[in-house]
Amino acid sequence: MGVATATTALLIGLPILSVPSTLEQHVVAHALERTGAAKTVEGVASLESIAWDIGELLGSPNYRQAAVQVAMKYIAVKFENNAQLLAEK
């Protein structure tokens, strides 16, 4: 899952199950996990373990709440100021 897909899911408050296969996907997956809005499947996983992870993501309000919190932070960003903020760093 890349940044654009992750952003889209989070903006609607949807927790994410990442199954990364590239370096970018691993970086994004672990960053998402740190927010509490995602789980990451590492290596080869059985269908049963993936089904368990999906059930946990959708059945636990904690993941949904974390996804909504990420969305609210993202929505609150004033993108017109990003260039100026980057220039100041």
TORKOL-4160 file (C-alpha; in steps of 0.2 Angstrom, whole numbers, padded with zeros to 4 digits, m for minus):
89
<pt num="1" X="0000" Y="0000" Z="0000"/>
<pt num="2" X="0007" Y="0017" Z="m0005"/>
<pt num="3" X="0004" Y="0034" Z="0003"/>
<pt num="4" X="m0010" Y="0039" Z="m0009"/>
<pt num="5" X="m0020" Y="0023" Z="m0005"/>
<pt num="6" X="m0017" Y="0024" Z="0014"/>
<pt num="7" X="m0022" Y="0043" Z="0014"/>
<pt num="8" X="m0038" Y="0039" Z="0005"/>
<pt num="9" X="m0042" Y="0025" Z="0018"/>
<pt num="10" X="m0038" Y="0036" Z="0033"/>
<pt num="11" X="m0048" Y="0051" Z="0027"/>
<pt num="12" X="m0064" Y="0040" Z="0028"/>
<pt num="13" X="m0059" Y="0034" Z="0045"/>
<pt num="14" X="m0055" Y="0016" Z="0039"/>
<pt num="15" X="m0042" Y="0006" Z="0048"/>
<pt num="16" X="m0029" Y="m0002" Z="0037"/>
<pt num="17" X="m0022" Y="m0020" Z="0035"/>
<pt num="18" X="m0005" Y="m0018" Z="0026"/>
<pt num="19" X="0003" Y="m0032" Z="0017"/>
<pt num="20" X="0019" Y="m0023" Z="0011"/>
<pt num="21" X="0031" Y="m0030" Z="m0002"/>
<pt num="22" X="0041" Y="m0014" Z="m0007"/>
<pt num="23" X="0052" Y="m0003" Z="0004"/>
<pt num="24" X="0040" Y="0011" Z="0002"/>
<pt num="25" X="0025" Y="0000" Z="0008"/>
<pt num="26" X="0035" Y="m0006" Z="0023"/>
<pt num="27" X="0039" Y="0012" Z="0028"/>
<pt num="28" X="0021" Y="0017" Z="0026"/>
<pt num="29" X="0014" Y="0002" Z="0035"/>
<pt num="30" X="0025" Y="0004" Z="0050"/>
<pt num="31" X="0021" Y="0023" Z="0051"/>
<pt num="32" X="0003" Y="0018" Z="0050"/>
<pt num="33" X="0005" Y="0005" Z="0064"/>
<pt num="34" X="0013" Y="0018" Z="0075"/>
<pt num="35" X="m0003" Y="0029" Z="0074"/>
<pt num="36" X="m0014" Y="0014" Z="0080"/>
<pt num="37" X="m0024" Y="0014" Z="0064"/>
<pt num="38" X="m0017" Y="m0001" Z="0056"/>
<pt num="39" X="m0009" Y="m0018" Z="0057"/>
<pt num="40" X="0005" Y="m0025" Z="0046"/>
<pt num="41" X="0006" Y="m0043" Z="0039"/>
<pt num="42" X="0024" Y="m0048" Z="0039"/>
<pt num="43" X="0030" Y="m0062" Z="0028"/>
<pt num="44" X="0019" Y="m0076" Z="0022"/>
<pt num="45" X="0002" Y="m0076" Z="0032"/>
<pt num="46" X="m0011" Y="m0089" Z="0031"/>
<pt num="47" X="m0029" Y="m0085" Z="0026"/>
<pt num="48" X="m0035" Y="m0088" Z="0043"/>
<pt num="49" X="m0022" Y="m0076" Z="0051"/>
<pt num="50" X="m0027" Y="m0062" Z="0038"/>
<pt num="51" X="m0046" Y="m0065" Z="0042"/>
<pt num="52" X="m0042" Y="m0064" Z="0061"/>
<pt num="53" X="m0032" Y="m0047" Z="0058"/>
<pt num="54" X="m0047" Y="m0040" Z="0047"/>
<pt num="55" X="m0059" Y="m0045" Z="0061"/>
<pt num="56" X="m0049" Y="m0037" Z="0074"/>
<pt num="57" X="m0047" Y="m0021" Z="0064"/>
<pt num="58" X="m0066" Y="m0020" Z="0060"/>
<pt num="59" X="m0071" Y="m0026" Z="0077"/>
<pt num="60" X="m0061" Y="m0016" Z="0088"/>
<pt num="61" X="m0066" Y="0002" Z="0090"/>
<pt num="62" X="m0048" Y="0007" Z="0094"/>
<pt num="63" X="m0042" Y="0005" Z="0076"/>
<pt num="64" X="m0057" Y="0015" Z="0069"/>
<pt num="65" X="m0055" Y="0029" Z="0082"/>
<pt num="66" X="m0036" Y="0030" Z="0078"/>
<pt num="67" X="m0040" Y="0031" Z="0060"/>
<pt num="68" X="m0052" Y="0045" Z="0063"/>
<pt num="69" X="m0040" Y="0054" Z="0073"/>
<pt num="70" X="m0027" Y="0053" Z="0059"/>
<pt num="71" X="m0040" Y="0059" Z="0047"/>
<pt num="72" X="m0044" Y="0074" Z="0058"/>
<pt num="73" X="m0026" Y="0079" Z="0059"/>
<pt num="74" X="m0024" Y="0078" Z="0041"/>
<pt num="75" X="m0039" Y="0088" Z="0037"/>
<pt num="76" X="m0034" Y="0102" Z="0049"/>
<pt num="77" X="m0017" Y="0104" Z="0039"/>
<pt num="78" X="m0017" Y="0120" Z="0029"/>
<pt num="79" X="m0008" Y="0115" Z="0014"/>
<pt num="80" X="m0006" Y="0132" Z="0007"/>
<pt num="81" X="0007" Y="0135" Z="0021"/>
<pt num="82" X="0017" Y="0119" Z="0018"/>
<pt num="83" X="0030" Y="0127" Z="0006"/>
<pt num="84" X="0033" Y="0140" Z="0019"/>
<pt num="85" X="0035" Y="0128" Z="0033"/>
<pt num="86" X="0047" Y="0117" Z="0024"/>
<pt num="87" X="0057" Y="0133" Z="0019"/>
<pt num="88" X="0059" Y="0138" Z="0037"/>
<pt num="89" X="0066" Y="0121" Z="0042"/>
